[in-house]
Amino acid sequence: MSRASVTEIGAPLQVASAEQQNWDQQCDVLVVGWGAAGACAAIEAHDQGADVIVADRFLGGGASAKSGGVVYAGGGTEHQQKAGFADTPDAMFEYLKHETQGVISDQTLKRFCDNSVANLKWLEAMGTPYTHSMPPGGKTSYPQDGYYLYYSGNELVPAFRGELPPPPRGHRTVGKGHGGVVLYSHLQAACRQRGVRSLTQSAVRRLVVDADNRVIGAEVWSLPAGSKAAQLHAKWGQKAEKLQNLAPGYCNRLRQRLAELEQKHAQPVLVRARKGVILTTGGFIFNKELVKQYAPKYRHNFKIGATGCDGSGLRLGQSVGAASNHLNNVSAWRFINPPQKWPKGIAVNARGERFCNEEVYGAKLGYAICEEQEGKAWLILDKPLRRQSISQALFGRYWWFQSVPALAMMLLAAKKGKTPADLARKTGMEPAALEASLRAYNQAIGSGRPDPMGKSADSCQSLHQGPFYALDISVTSGVLPLGALTLGGLKVDEGNGQVLSEQGDAIAGLYAAGRSAVGIPSNLYVSGLSLADCVFSGRRAGAAASSASVSAEHMATQAETRAETRAETRASA
């Protein structure tokens, strides 16, 4: 994918003052990006009394609409309680400290946990439904239809458990199919019901700043509504998202054609934002150059996100001197559950050495593979475990994207050996290393000792009956791609979401939320944590931007306008 497929960002447009500039449209708050974070920011800003415009390069939705619609919520939600689980903000905080590792302050994390119940209720008030039905069998990467509350992180892993029984905190939006579309459709509808104005098929290419370096608007390049170019843009954009899992190369070519349409047909619209601009365009996994610069180990991973995740929000912020952080943090997803039997096997590296607890959340396993094992790993099963796993994949009522790749791995792509040594030779492992890994695992199970990698007893099963099988769970696996998404972003004031400069000062008029900003999930991803942060950080930025004071000059102009209006009213009377 060439650079031409990403939004071109230019140096900011410098103007003397907002009042001396000719604007095509004006608003109080301009939200750049109409995914979950952008929608939440727009709704909150509107409800705080601001006149809001939201701009999106496509038709809205972004990575949020492609997600599973899982919101990480706890502290005692109604649905946790109905499912019979006790949870507190303090327990949620203690768990998330393990996951966030100080990427945000304890004060901000505590506020996120304290507000979790209220933010989920806020989402429900927007029309997004949740319930308490839990899938059978405990851990899964994503629950089947009919189940909407589950363990979406590492809560069941012994090393992460607190004193109380671990509660599930993954709240999947109720609806048929993937919940992301359902969740986003309600947020978008809530924006429209409020009269939030939208500029779709409109990409922001540069910010506008005044003589005091305050961000006062943006230059938006819009495709003419209803034009042939806009129709093609919508068609190709939807196809690129729909076929990404099946034909990523073809979709990359579509993205280049989308950018060419934009360059040829888009027209500039200068939008004034009297109180602030909020950047919410997602991460940068679809920007080849940025991935190469900040996260080169992930250049060959399958890309998780949407076409708009090209780092435009990050680059817009940097164009006005914004600081960034954690850009090298990437979430790599190697889910091996379902089938639910797979974590009973052992994950080994290219040498045959076991390196990770197999029951951990998929992003933790993926991180270990990519960062510690040079992207290469195998999952080892024996004959009984393979047979049990095939049965689960066939009859477990899993999603097709869970069962079909699992069956293909086990039936068509697995390496097979009569003995561990035979399997090692066929996969390039060291026979002694693989034999030692299996021996240590089996001996711990047989003697009742804890698993060497800390796996819970329920996830352990001895592997002793040949033939043995090795499933390729590496980055290069063609059957089961190892996906990745970026986590870092612009530095923001954690109290209000205002973007910070390289010197640590707040950049007047500029805010960021979602994956455009450093936030709750910027260390290591847990399912639902990003959408929960979209609500948390989006509402935070929307509230702050809507309450920002405008310039004294603008206030004077408004006063003059009101005086003139009153005079005209008196004269007409």
N, C-alpha and C positions, 0 to 999 in steps of 0.2 A: 504494500500500500504506500503510495507516494505522499509527499507532504501536501500535494494539491487537494487531498481528500479532507483536510481539516480546515477549520475556519481561520482565515488570515486575520491576524490582530495587528493593528497599527499603533503608532505612538499617539498619545492623547491629543485631541483637538484643544488647543489653547485659545480661550476667548477672554476679552477684557472683563466682561461681566455677563450674567445671565440676562439682565434687562436690555443690554445692547445687542443681543444676538437674536436672529430670526429663527424661530422654532416651528417645526411642522406640527408637533403635538406637545402637550404639557400635562404633567401629573405631579402629585406629591411624591410618590414612590414608584420607581421603575424596578421591576423584578426581572432579572435576566435568567431565563431557564424556567420551564413550566413542568417540572417533575414534582415529586412529593414535597421536597423542600421549598421549591418555588411556590407551589400552591398554598402550602401552610403559611409561608411568609406573606403572600398576597391576601389571604383571608384574614390573618391577624392584623395586618396593616389597615385593611379596609374597616375591620370591626373596631379599630382604634380611631376611626374617623378620617383616614387618609383616602385620597383619590389615587387609585392604583392602575398602572398598566403593567402587564406581564408579556414579555417577548420570548419567543422560542424559535429555534432554527427549524423545527419541524412542526408537528401538530400538537405537541405536548405529550407528556408521559415519560419519555426517556427511559432510563434504566429502572425507574420505579415501576412502570407499567409492565416491564419484562420480568420483574422479580416475582418471588413466590407470595408476596403480600403479607409477609410475617413481620409483626411488630414485637420487639422484645419489651415486655412490660411485666412489672412485678410490684412487690411491696404490699400485696393484698388486693389484687383486682377482684372484681365480682366473679369472674370466671374461674380464677384460682380457688376461691372460696367454695363455689358450687361444685368444683371437682374434688373438694375435700382436702385442699392443701393450705397450710398456713404459711404466710410470707410477710416479711416486714421490709421497709426501706433499708434498714440497717443490714439485714441479711443479704439483700440485693447488692448493697454497696460493698460488703466484704467479698462477695463473689466477684463482682466486676473489677475490683482492685487487682485480682489475679490476671484478668484479661487485658485491662487497659495499661497496666504497668507505668502509671504516671504520665501518660501522654496528655492528659488534662489534669487540672488540679483536683485534689480531694474535695475541695469546696464545690467545684462544678459537678463532679461525679455525684456527690451527695445530693445536690439540688436536682440532678437528673433523676435519681432514685426517688427522692421525696415527691417529685412531680409526676412520677410514672402513672399512678392511678388516674390522676386528673387529666393527663394528656391522652390516655386511652379513652376516657369518657368524652373528651373533646372530639376525638376522632369519631366516636359513635354518634355524637351530636351532628357531625358532618354527614352522617348516613352510612358509615362503614360498620357492618355488623360483626360481632364476635360471639363465641359461645365456648362451652367448657368440655366438649366431647374429646376424649383422648384416644389415640391409636393403641391397639393391643401390642404387647411385646416390648414396650419400653422405648428404646432409642431408635430414631430414624432420621435420615437427612431431610425428609419432607413427608408429611403425613398424607395418606390417601384421602380422597373425597369422603366427606362425612366426619372427618376428624380435624379439629381446629385449635387444640391446645396440646403442646408437646414440649419435650426437652430439646431446645434448639441450640444448646451450648454444651459445656463440659460438666454440667451440674451432677451427673451421675458418676463421674470419674472420682474415685476415692480421694485423690490429691486435691480436688476442688471442693469437696463437701465440707459444710460447716457442721455445727453441732445438731441442727435440726434436720429432719428428712428433707432432701432437696426438692424444691417446688419447680414445676415446669413454668417457663416464662415466655415461650414462643406462642404468640397469639396470631394465628393465621386468619386472615379476613375471610369471612364466610361467603361462599359463592361457588359456582361450578367452575372447575378448571383452576388455573393458577390465580392466586388471589391478588396479584399485583394489578392486573387490569381492573378488577373489582374495586380495590382500594382507590386507585387513581381516578377511576370514573366518578366516584363520589366526591373526591376533592375537586376535580375539575368542574363538576356540576355545582358545587358549593361556590366556586369562584364566579361562575356565570350567574347564578341566582342573585349574587350580591352586586352584579353589574360591573365586576372587574373587567376592564377593557383588555383585549388581547391582540397582540401582533404575532400571528403565526407565520411560519415559513419566513422568519425574520431573524437574521443573525446580527448580533452586536459585534462590530469590528473595531470600534475604539470608543473610549470614554471621552467625555468633555469635561474640562477643568477650567476654573476661572483664574484670575490673577493671583488669588490666594491659595491656589492649588487644591481648592475644594472641588470634589466631583459633583457636577451639577446636571449631568445628563449623559446621553450616549448617542452615537451614530449607529443607527440600525439599518441594515440593508435588507429590504423586503421584496419578495417576489410579487408582482402585480396579482391581486386577488382574482381568481377565475381564469387566469391566463393559461395558455397551453403549457408554458414552462411550469407554472404552479401545479397543474394537474400531473405532469410527468414527475415532478419533484415528490409529490405525495405518493404516487404509485411506486416509484423506485425506492423511496424511503421506507415504506411499509414492507416492501419485498426484502430489503436488506436486513430488516429486523427479523422477519419471519423465517428466513432461510439461513440465518447465521449459523445455527447448529449443524446444518446439513451441508452447506456449501460456502464456507468462509471466504475462499478465494474469489468466487463469483460475487459475493457481497462486497468485498473490498473494491472490486471494479465498479460496482454500482455506486459506492460511496464517492469514488472519483468522479463519476458522471454527475452525481448530485452537486458536488462542488463546482464543476464546470457550468452547470445550469445557473448556480448562484452567481458565479463571476460574470456570466454573460447577460443575465436578465434582471438581477436584483437592482433595486433603486434605493438611494439613500433617504432615510427618514430621520430627521434630527429631533430627538425627544428630550425635553427638559424634565428633570426630576427635582422639584423644589426642596424636598427633604432628604432624599437619598436614593442610591442605587444599591440593589442587593444582588450579588452574584450567586447563582445556584445551578450551574451548568453541569455538575457532576465531576467525575475524575478525568483521567487522561489515558486510559488503557488503549484507546483507538488512535493515539498519537504516537506513531512509530518512533519519531525522533526523541520525544520526551521519555518514552520507555527505555530507549537505548541509552539516554543520558543518565537517568536516575535509577533504573531498575533493569540493567542488561541481562540479569539471570532469567528474566521472565519474557524475553523477546519471542520465545517459541511456544509459550503457553496459549491455550485457547482463551480468547478474550471474552470476559463477562461484562456486559454493559450494553449501551446503545451507541449509535453513531455519534450522537452529540457529546459523548464522553471523550472529547478530543483536547481537553485542557484549556478550553477557551476562557473559562472563568479564572483559572490560575494565571493565564497569560495576560488577561485584562488587568488583573490586580498588579501583576509585576510591571506592567507598562506605566503605572503611576507610583512605582517605588515600593510596592507591598513586599513584605517578607513572606517566606514559605517555610514549611518544615515537614519532616517525615515523608518526603517525596519518594524515598527508597523503600517505604513500607508497602508491601503488596500482599494481598490475601490470595493464596493459592489453594484451590479447592480440590482435595482428593477425598471424596466421600466413598467409604466402603460399607455403607449401611443405608439402605438395604442392598442385597439380602441380609437379614439380621444375623445370619450365621457367619458371614464373612469376618467380622471382627474376632471371631474365635480362632482364626488362623494367625499367622505371624507375618509381619512386614519386615523384610530384610533388604539390605543395600546390595550393591553390585558385587560385593565380596561374599555375601551370604550371612552377614551379621545383622542381628536384630537391633533396631535403633529407636523404636517408638512404641508407646502404648497404643494398640490398635483401636481401642474404643473411644479415643479422644475425638473431638469435633474435627470435621474434615479439613478445616483451614489450618488447624494445628499440625495435622499429619502432612498436609500439602506443604506447609512451611518447612517442616523437617526434611522433606524430600528435596525441595528446591534449594534451600539455604545450607543444608548440612550434608546432603548426599549427592550433590552435583546433578540433581534431577533424575536419578536412576533408583528404582525400587521394584521389589517383587512382593506379591502376597502369596504365601505358601499354604496350601490346603492338602489334606490327605484324602483318600478315597471316600470315607464316610462323610467328611465335612463337605466335600464337593457334591456328593449325592444329596445331602440335606439342603445345600444352598440352591441347587438346581430346582428342587421341589418348591422351595420358597419363591424363587423367581417365577415359576410357572403358575403357582396357585396362591400366592400371597397378596393378590389384589394391589400390587404396586403400580405406580405410574409406568407408562411405557418407556419413558426415558430412564427409568431405574431398572426395569426388568430386562428389556431388550439388550442393552449393552452388557449386563451381567451374564445373560445366557450366551451371548456371542463370545465373551471372554472365556467362559468355562468350556463351551462346546467346540469352539473353532480356533481360538487364539492361545490357549494355554499350552505351556511346555509341560511335558510329561516324563517322569522318570520312575523306574521300578523302585529305586532306593534314593535316599537323599543325595548320596554321592553321584548317582547316575543323573539326577536332576541338576545338580550343580554343574556337571560337565556340559550339559546341554544348554545351560543359560550363561556360562562363563563365570560362575561363582567358584569360590574356593571350597572344595568338598569338605575339608576339615571345619571350616567356618560355619557352613550350613548345618553340618551334623552337630556341632557344638551348640548352635542356637536352638535347634529342636530338642536336644538333650536337656538343656537347662530349663526350657519351657515345660517339657513333659515331666521332668523330675520334680519341679515345684508343684505341679498339679498332683502327681502321685503321692507326694509326701504331705500334702496339705499346707505347704508353705506359701507365702505371698508370691505372686508373680514377679519375676525380676524387673519388669517394666512398670509395675504398679497397676496392672489391669485387674479389675474386680473379678471375683471368683465366678460370677455369673457369665462372664465373657470369656472364660477359659475352657478349652476342650483339648485333650491330648491328641497329638498328631503322630500316629505310630503305624497306621495300616496303609501300605502301598497299594497302588502306585501313588506317587506324590505329584502335585501340580503347582506350577508357578504362573501366576497371573501378572502380566506387566502393568504396573501402576505408575510408570514413569511419566515424565513430561511428554515424551515422544510417543506414548501409547496412542495408536490410531483408533482403537476400539472405544477406549474410555478416556477422552481428553481431560487434561488437568487444567482447569480454568483458573483465571486470575483477574483481579481488579485492583486498582490503585486505591490507597487509603489516605495519603497525605494531601495537604492543600495549603491555602493561605493561612497565615497566623491571624487570629482574631482576638479581640478582647472577649474573654469568656463571660463577662457580665452582660454584654449587649450585642456581640457578634460584629462589632466594628473592626474593619481590617486594619492591621498594624503595619507600619513602615519598617524598613530595615533597622531604623534607629529605635524602634519600639514605640513610636508615637502613633496615635490614632489618625487615620487618613479621613479627613472630614468628608462626609457624604457617601462613604463607601462601606458596605457590609457584605458578609458572605455567610452561607449556610450549606448544609448537606455536604457532599463529598468535595465541593470546591473549597472547603475550609477544614482545618484541623479540628477534629471533634471526638466524640466518644469512641468510635470504632477505628481510630487512626493508628492503633497499635496492632491489633489482631482482630479479625472479623469474627463475629458470632451471628448466626442467622437471626435476623430481626433487629439487630442493633443499629444498622444503618438507617432503616426506615424510622425507627424510634428516634434516632438523632435528627432525622429530617424534620420530624414534628417539633422536637425540642429546640433545635437551632433555628429552624425556619420561623417558628413563632417568636423566638427571642429576637431575631433580626427584624421581623415585621413590626413588632411592638416598638423596638428602639428607633427604627427609621421613621415610623409614623409620628413619634413624639419629638423628633429632632427639630431644633429651632431653625428657621430660615434666616437668611441674611437681613440685616437691618434695612438695607436698601430695598429689598423685596417687600418687607413689612411696610415701609413708607409708601412704596408704590401701591400696595393693596389698600392702604388707608386713603390715598389720593383717589383711587378708583371708587372706593365706597362713598367718598365725599361727593365725587362727580355724579354718581348714581343717585344719591339723595337729592342733589341739586336739580338733576333732570326730572326726578319724580315730583319735586315741589313745583317745578315750572310747568309740567304737564297737568298737574292738579289745578 
